[in-house]
Amino acid sequence: MKTTVEIHDRTFEILIQEENIAKRIHLMGIQLNVDYENRCPIFIGVLNGCFLFMADLLKAIAIPCEVGFVKVSSYEGTNSSGKINESLGMPKDLHNRDIILVEDIVDTGFTLRYLLQEIQKQEPASVKVCSLLLKPGALKAPVEAIDYVGFEIANEFVVGYGLDYNGLGRNLRHIYSVKTVPAALAEM
């Protein structure tokens, strides 16, 4: 197994292996099946990053459910701009429905806060957030509790399993973090 990958001008090393991702998603699916028994939630995936996570999560879901997507972005390179750009709008039939918002990663919280505000405008019965990754140290916008979290990670840039760096890396099976250059080398 290759432990590092090169994408554009950066080197990334494995942070979470594919097998651990699969196990955690399976457990999240079990919990969602229990929590939503006898209900029919709508899973709303936040594109582009959620596509692999959401596909695998839905394979673990045994209850009736619907699926929708929204596409928003706030990243420029490896940093969030804080400005939300919406290119595929929120589904319009959310009134009195149980919503599960599926994110690949919650870092600054700006995107999540924006999406939750948009969902609440339609007066759903309930809203829960399911995110593969959470960076508690990166949160800048206040967000309510994230109900289902796959992994908490440090505040470092990650790629793979749906996450990208300037469009590349989404297809990687593992999640990789940017490899930091030792300070002595960075100064040379």
Secondary structure by P-SEA (a helix, b strand, c coil): cccccccccccccccccaaaaaaaaaaaaaaaaaaaccbbbbbbbccccaaaaaaaaaaaccccccccbbbbbcccccccccbbbbccccccccccbbbbbbbcccccaaaaaaaaaaaaaacccbbbbbbccccccccccccccccccccccccccccccccccccccccccbbbcccccccccccc
